[in-house]
Amino acid sequence: MKSKKILLILFISIIVIICSCLIFLTSPYGQCIDFLSGYVPESARDQLISRFVKAAINQDEETLLATSNEPVAAMMLELQPELSEQYTVTYIDNLAGLYEYRIKFNSGLELYVNIYGTWPTCPDFNVTEDEIIQNISVNSVQNITEP
């Protein structure tokens, strides 16, 4: 009888530990246990895409170059007539700091966008524009609009 109580207590303890770990890992603070490190907060990626698209629409070369590179900035300026602030972003993949997205505009234009970067520490959830510019950028853009 005593051994059954000990086994029951042991079983309940293990369940509590497992549940606590799962709750922690699925919480926002679970991002801090990223063994590959460099997790870029979703809010930072969303802000980068928004800033990048607005810069292309407004033909703001300085901001385009700050958020991407020369070939990407040139391509976005070429596509400027088809861009609008009404778009849908679909998250595709994240592999060790390379974030892949599809952006579909109301005009029918669809872009495949790679964002690259690493975040130096555990996210504090208060992302600043300076952190975005310093740590992540649009690495490549590909027009995948179907004819």
N, C-alpha and C positions, 0 to 999 in steps of 0.2 A: 504494500500500500504506500509506503514511504517512497519507494523508487518511482512509482507512478506519479506522485506529486512532484518529485524532482524533475522527471521527464516533462511533465506538463508545464512547469515553470520554465524549464529550459526551452521548450518549444515556443511558448508565448514570448520569451525574451528574444529569441531569434526572429520571430515574426515582427516584433516591435522594431528591432534594429533594421531589418530589411525595409520595412515601411518607412522608417525615418530617412533612410538613405535615398529611397525613391522620391520621397517628398522633396528632399533637399536638391536632388539632381534635376528635378523638373521645375524647380523654382527659378526665378531670375538669377539667383546667386549660384546656381549650378553651373553657369557659364564660367565661373572662376576656376572650375576644375577641368579646364580644357588641356588635355595632355599634349596636344599638338601646339598649344598656345597661339596667340595672335587672333583670337576670335574678334571680329569687328562687329560691334552692336548693330542690330537691324536698323535702328533709328539713324545711325551714321550713314549706312548704305542708302537708305531712303532719301535722306537729305542731300547726299551727293548726286543721286539720280535727278532729283528735282532741280537742284542748282545747275547741273550739267545741261538739262533740257532747256531750262529758262535762258541760260547763257546762249545756247544755240539759236533759240527763237529770237532773242534780242541782238544777235550777232555780236555778242560780247567776247571778243577774241581773248582778252586778258583772263577772264574767268574760265573760258574753255581750256586755255593752256594750263591754268592752275589746277584744273580738275582732271586733265587728261594729258595727252601728248600731241605733237604736231600733226601726225597723220590722222588721228582721231578728230582733232579740232577741224582740220580741213574737210574731212568727210561730212561732219555735222553741219558745217557752213554750206556745203553743197546741197544737203538735204533740207535746209532751212525752210523752203516754201511748203514742204509737206508736214512739218512739225507743228504740234499744237500742245497746249497745256492740258488737253483732255487725252489721257492715255491710260493704259492698263499695264501694270507691271506684274509679270509672272516669275516667281522665283524658280530657278531650275536646279542649281547644284552649288555646292560649296566643297571645295577640295583644297585643304591646306592653304587657305588665304586667297584662293581664286574663286570669286563669286560670279556665277553665270546667271544672267537674266534675259528675258525676252520683254521688249517694250513694244506694245501695239498701240498706234495712234489712231484717232478717229478717221484720219484720211485714208487708212488702209495700210500705211507704212508700218512695217514690222522690223525691229532691230534686235539683233543678238548682241548683248553687251557683256563684256568681261570687266569686272572690278577687281583690282588687286590691291592688297595691303594687309598690314598687320597692326593690331592694337597693342601697344606696349605693356599694358597692365590689365588687370581685371576691370571690366567696364564699370564706370561709376554712374552710368545711366543719365548723366548730364553732359551730353556731347556738345562740344563747341565747334564753331566753324574752323578755327585754327587747327584743332585736332583732326578734323576731316581732311583739310588740305595737306597737312603734314604726313598723315598715315595711310590714306587710301586714294586711289585715282582710277579713272576709267582707262583700262589697259588697251582694249580694242573694241571696235564696233563693226558689225557686219550686217548689211542690208539683206534680210531674208524674206522680203515681201514676195508673195506668190503672184505671178502674173494673172 
